[in-house]
Amino acid sequence: MRARLVAGNWKMNGSRSANQALLDAIVAGVKGVECAVCMPAPYLAQGQERLRGTPVVLAAQNLSEHASGAYTGEVSGAMLAEFGCRYVLVGHSERRHMFGETDAQVAAKFVAACAAGITPILCLGETLEERDAGRTEEVVARQLGAVLDKVRIGDAVVAYEPVWAIGTGRTATPEQAQAVHAFLRQRLSAATRVLYGGSVKPENAAAIFSMPDVDGGLIGGASLIAKNFIAICSMAQRKG
Ligand code: PEP
């Protein structure tokens, strides 16, 4: 059985003092499930220091597809590895839609993360327009296929995040999530975990995590509130 994973995506939020309080609370409160925090790049050293020797693992939100060189403002996989990142998000919908990341670029980032020894969390999902047009499977298959054409996904992580559910308060129903997870699962090895993300909160987490092909969650807004994130993590524990 795949071990569950809950990753908190802090996005562009935080300060040294707020981070310290949040990390302290997460370390004290999260038990019984693998938990990662995707911190903004400038705070990775702080995360590395605070999480050393704890079960909570450090993750980044993005990386360059390039290894080094004249790419002003970019951060390489090797740099993230030096700060102890275990995971990195690639292809988050905010990167795809606000920063124009293409499927090919996301696939290159996936490969770059693997080359640096960091496990990528490949985010994919359809827009509302695509869902309404009945194109969900076509879109996620295309996004996944761009990576599978280059590399085996193996024990990396995939996060299904319908764009219409991210930061909107509108969650996919557990059945909608399960349907897409089952579709993705047919294309993945048994080791690959598929997380669900999109307005997960304590009120809906248990129902989503009860779906057979949901292996955990990628949590945005609720990961910034310690008690909510800890509650979501506790609901992700496998019972029995
Ligand atoms: C995310 O940013 O990956 C996310 C799922 O955000 P939220 O939980 O706020 O919808």
Residues whose N, C-alpha, C, O or C-beta is under 5 A from the ligand:
A	BS01	PEP	N9 A165 I166 G167 T168 G197 G198 S199 V200 L218 I219 G220 G221 A222
